[in-house]
Amino acid sequence: MKKAIKIFSMALFFLNIAASCVFAYDNNNIYFQKNSNYADAPSYAIDSDTLYMDLWDNVAPGYGGVCYCSVPNASVTITATGGSMTTNDSLTLTLVSYSGSYGAYDTEKWRNASAVSIVRATSASATTGNSTLEVEDGQTLSVSFRCGSLFTGYGNTAYDANDTATDTATVSVGADSTRAITLSNTASYPTISAFDPATMSTLYIRLKDTGLNKKGYTQETENITVVSGAGDSVTLSNVQETGNNTGIFETNVTVTTNTVNTGNSQLEISSTGDTITATSATNSVTASLGANAVASGFTVSASSPQTAGTPFALTITAKDANGNTVTTYSGTATLTTNYVSPGSGSYTISPTSTSSFTSGVATVNVTYADAGIITITATDTNSKTGTSNQILLLPANFLVESTGGTSQVVGKAFNLKVTARNSSNNTTPNYNREVNLTASNVTPTGTSPTISPTSITGSSFSSGAKTVSLTYNKWGTAKITATDSGYSTVTGTTSSAVNFYPNSFSIDVAAPAASRSKFYLEEPFDITVKALDYSDNVIVNYAGTVTFPAVSDVDVPDDYTFLSSDSGQHAFSLSCDKEKTFKLKVNDKTYTSATGESSDISLMYGKIKVNDASGKIGTINTTVEIVDKKGKVIASDDSTTFVVILSESKNNNTATASSADLTVSGGTVAISVTDTELESVTVTPDSTPYLEPESGTVTFSETAVGGGGARRIGSGARVLWWRELRSDEAK
């Protein structure tokens, strides 16, 4: 709240006008403010809010001069009044300018630099002279300020501003946001879930409400009413605060299960179960506590199966001796875990107790982090008990890992680890069920792999995990999936696909023809490359790429990607133009450890040669030979085939050979050439495989000559013969 007094003098106004002097006015304002908020504060909460004072000196210009109110002693005094304290507190604050300037044409503002704490007085006589205000609930804070100077007008005449500002604010104890009543069975006030009349006879009540602590220097009192559901009511009057400044009130009442009699100081409750409610008079703080009925036992049930680590509903029902639900039961049941399969374990259910009975039934979400079969027993403090049906706990998933890496050899056993896990992905050590193994996400598409084994027996799991030695019989990639044999939703798959590649390659070299052990230079020969698994079986779906390391002077095949039509093997043809012996190598282009090497491949030089011959017109025999570099017949060749090409000196096609296609035996073969006239015939062989040809000449004459037109006589001397040519021969 603010109050302002404005000085305004019409007489002075007219006087100044007449004398051409100053007209101005001054207006002071003072405010209570809280918690650094620059708004006017009409009230404060004790032990919570802080206090600021804000002083404004408004200065307005006039004609020909200025009017202001100086503050030579920038301080104010705050006084607390009212209440029942013998000595009230007061506090003088020094104000500091924070806006405007002294004597300027604007508003000068003053404020205390540090916040003032408002605290609850713990003595009836306040300690004055410190930096806090000690107060009690309901007191009023007052402050007053008067302009401490005159303002100057025409002719330097001083005029009394007579400007006073005041403000007030109240202080009170704030509400306790945490106020509460505690109902318990002992004076140490432990938390209990229900009052059990079979073992308890006194109800202890504690009220905590600092809002009732109006005076910090004396003990307050409060009335508390306790009511039972059976209809009884007891008012506990003038319950005294435990100390001068605690805000805590403690009392107790005797509780019985007698017939309700509202005229005594005892609280009667129903023996079949009840509710006790306590309420404070001033702020209506209320607390309730159930009172147990007499139960003979529990029924406990839960659906099965459940997932390890995932909460599931367990229903506990209090029953009497006749099997009827005790609807007023509200005790605490302790929950214990019984291991069925396996017969022991290290995990227990959570929570291990419940007091959330409503109408005799408690439905509690329990969690069991392990797998297996269990039962759950509920037992209360009076040894009432009951055990559930068998509950199967299944893993939430399986962790499936190729522990030897994600690249494996086709057909070679590798370690696959399967771990049963709960919903938090922690291992379930008691898992002991059969698991099926399958391949999924298989590439190439359409591949039908076989894995072995296809299952893991439940008894082989140890501490929730099992490592098996697994084989896979196809090339490509696949993920391995583990699935509980009875529940297909319990599954797990390797996070990454496992790549399966050949163990090795074989290179089968086609043998040279017939009895030869070597290939001729530039004779094409075939090799067959086969992708093999760990057992040397052909991987029929291999679709990888192979590459052949270079071999000097050998035209090795280019890189080749196998097709599905290859069925894991592919033939290549190659040749070489140098005499040498070498091995051909191959490897998978991606998995270079998968290699293969041929046996020795040998190449030799070979030439097909026709020997010269001569004779009479008619048929002349000669031989064709396969020879090596030294001219020696290659006797191992029984397979080279060839045709001969005849070239006549008289190009009239009178010469013929004995056969169109010939095959050598022991590296040689005889041929015959027939002609009907005198001439020489060049015989050129054309072989398969191709060999360097050496032509021979067959000469036809009237008499046999050795390489010319003369007859041999004696030891080799020649006698020349001549005859006259016919007109048709003279060409």
Buried (B, 14 or more C-beta within 10 A) or exposed (E): EBEBBEBEEEEBEEBBEEEEBBBBBBBBBBBBBBEEEEEBBEBBBBBEBBBBBBBBBBBBBBEBBBBBBBBEEBBBEBBBEBBEBEEBBBBEBEBEBEEBEEEEBBBBBBBBEEBBBBBBBBEBEBEEEEEBBBBBBBBBBBBBBEBEBBBBBBEEBEBEBEBBBBBBBBBBBBEBEEBEBBBBBEEEBEEBBBBBBEEBEEBBBBBBBBBBBBBBBBBBEBBBBBBBBBEBEBEBEEBEBBEBBBBBBBBBBEBBBEEBEEEEEBBBBBBBBBBBBBBBBBBEBEBEBBBBBBBBBBBBBBEBBBBBBBBBEBBBBBBBEEEEBBBBBBBBBBBBBBBEBBEEBEBBBEEEBBBBBEBBBBBBEBBBBBBBBBBBBBBBBBEBBBBBEEBBBBBBBBBBBBEBEBBBBBBBBBBBBBBBBBBEEBBBBBBBBBBBBBBEEBBEEEBEBEBEEEBBEBEEBEEBBBBBEBBBBBBBBBBBBBBBBEBEEBBBBBEEBBBBBBBBBBBBBEEBBEEBEBBBBBBEBEBEBBBBBBEEBBBBBBBBEBBBEEBEEBEBBEEBEBEEEBBBBBEBEBBBEEBBEBEBBBBBBEBEEBBBBBEEBBBBBBBBBBBBBBBBBEBBEBBBBBBBEEEEBBBBBBBBBBBBEBEBBBEEEBBBBEEEEBBBBBBBBEBBBBBEBBBBBBBBBEBBBBBBBBBBBBBBBEBBBEEEBBBBEEEEEBEEEEEEEEEEEEE
